[in-house]
């Protein structure tokens, strides 16, 4: 995932003039229902970019809640592992996921040198 | 130095992989080749499943395998004995196949056989219940194996994998009489995580469930070919 993030940043920087910018913050949106542990992503990113053009950049992560929709009564709810992800209102299985699968670079804060 | 600029890009971190996966899928479609991504934890029985499956499947359909493995070609060597085209993909330190690796594997496969002659490509992913679930490879269907020795709770503990799967194979069911294992609880946990997935119980020892699994594959191939 860290590699994918860095590749995405490289792709973004190609459209700018990489040598003339300093990336300050990479603002991510990471859903709770993904395979990404935010602190691990930050640690591995910081280690991977040491000495590179992204060395001085900082990652911020906005966690997007895992939210489902009950297929029986249409209520939104926050699925919990302890409850088998079922809806608390009707005890229905998780069919529709509203949010929580996000793996996004929301924005990049940078300065021109 | 100028004032900071905020570039709001809202870009999926995995978009490069997704883009390559789409390109792979277009290739598979052009070859009229159905691709299945087989995933599980290490030791759930993926390779043995493929050995038994391909013995029969190869009589009806032209098959090939991309065999993902972190460090060895041991699994690929087992499958090569079936006289079908097998391409090993050694991922090194990576714990999953990604779309680029599969693209590379497909290029090597093209050197072995004209994929137009194939009906189905089985991709055995690296044994891991986490990362393979997030990385599309261009497959048409995802198959997740779960052996009963892993415990009933795994669909809840690794929900992304079981949520993403189109078919879940519960393996090693021949061990049921010897274990304190509640298969109904497992099925309930699967349904909680992914109510839409097909589920088949299977044993590579007794071969129970293989008729259903083979039937599932055959129907998918025929439907794919007719579309």
Interface residues (C-beta under 8 A of the other chain):
Chain A: X1 X4 X5 X7 X8 X11 X12 X22 X24 X28 X33 X34 X35 X81 X84 X85 X86 X93 X94 X95 X97 X103 X104 X105 X106 X107 X108 X109 X110 X111 X112 X113
Chain B: X1 X2 X3 X4 X5 X6 X7 X8 X9 X10 X11 X12 X13 X14 X15 X16 X17 X130 X131 X133 X134 X156 X157 X159 X160 X163 X188 X189 X191 X192 X193 X194 X195 X196
